[in-house]
Amino acid sequence: MSSATSQTQGLLHFRLSLNQLFAIGTLKVREIVPYTRLTALPHSHQYVLGSASLRGQTISVIDMAAAVGYRPIAEEELESCSIIITDVSRQTVGFLVRGIEKITECRWRDIDPPPSSLGKDAFVTGVTRVDDKLVQLLDIEKLIASVFPDDEDRVRVSVSLPDQAILAQLKILLVDDSATARKQLASALDSIEIDYQMASDGATAFKMMQQAAAQGKPVDVLVSDIEMPGLDGYELTFEVRSDPGVADAYIILHTSLSSEISVDRASQVGADEALTKFDAGELIDAMLRGAERVSDDETRVSLAKKTGILEGMF
């Protein structure tokens, strides 16, 4: 596999309780700061402890332990806590945690989907083992959405009838390990009555694409998250581009990461576009660009076939 896809991902380990380790990808982390006195925010969510002013920016700080179902952080614990400042899906949010452990490197192939025993409401997207200890990867998107619900304008969109007709002809596959992200994607396409298929991991998505191609109905547009257990978005893109049966799909990597690094790597592995979640209008515009490319490809194939027929007549 190309070195462009096999690079390791940084994981920041931290504690919300005495026994369980949690982690998030380091590309989602802007910085880590010691606890600082917070300013109360009237009428805020019960898990929002207040706001902190960092480098001229006012940032809401969430008690992560309480938000995911653990014992809330008590006042006498605050001085020993840290705040993880995240940059996810165009939002900068701070999370108060009981302790920072370390940063490790891990391939997404070494991360397993969460066990079904955790239930569909768990804030976990994957599990792995580091130094023989179980580490749960938190679904930051779902966590943020539970505290700051989506604005309907972000997940709903309107299109012209001609554009809707164009999109309706596409075979679209959406891939994301986050239940919150899948709901956002579904709401965007449902709002304009466009059909789609959905997968929660890269390996399943790749199999679906191969099966569709074998049935003569290949996927036209693939929209995939980047950070996923098992086959991540970069590796999925590489696999798709390496398989002649599915390689012509228009690939949009749709990520909560705001880093330019993610965009550069997306281009390296063969993605057509990389978008930061979540703006329904931007996503639909990208799909329309994909439709234009698909149409151009079909025209070239048709012309090639016609040329071959004409040449055979002379």
Sequence and secondary structure as in RCSB ss.txt:
>XXXX:A:sequence
MSSATSQTQGLLHFRLSLNQLFAIGTLKVREIVPYTRLTALPHSHQYVLGSASLRGQTISVIDMAAAVGYRPIAE
EELESCSIIITDVSRQTVGFLVRGIEKITECRWRDIDPPPSSLGKDAFVTGVTRVDDKLVQLLDIEKLIASVFPD
DEDRVRVSVSLPDQAILAQLKILLVDDSATARKQLASALDSIEIDYQMASDGATAFKMMQQAAAQGKPVDVLVSD
IEMPGLDGYELTFEVRSDPGVADAYIILHTSLSSEISVDRASQVGADEALTKFDAGELIDAMLRGAERVSDDETR
VSLAKKTGILEGMF
>XXXX:A:secstr
  HHHH  EEEEEEESSSS EEEEEGGGEEEEEE    B  TT  TTEEEEEEETTEEEEEEEHHHHTTS    G
GGGGG EEEEEEETTEEEEEEESEEEEEEEE GGG B   GGG TT SEEEEEEETTEEEEEE HHHHHHHHS  
 HHHH     HHHHHHHHTS EEEE S HHHHHHHHHHHHTTT   EEESSHHHHHHHHHHHHHTT   SEEEE 
SS SSS HHHHHHHHHH TTTTTSEEEEEESB  HHHHHHHHHHT SEEEES  HHHHHHHHHHHHHHHHHHHHH
HHHHHHHHHHHHT 
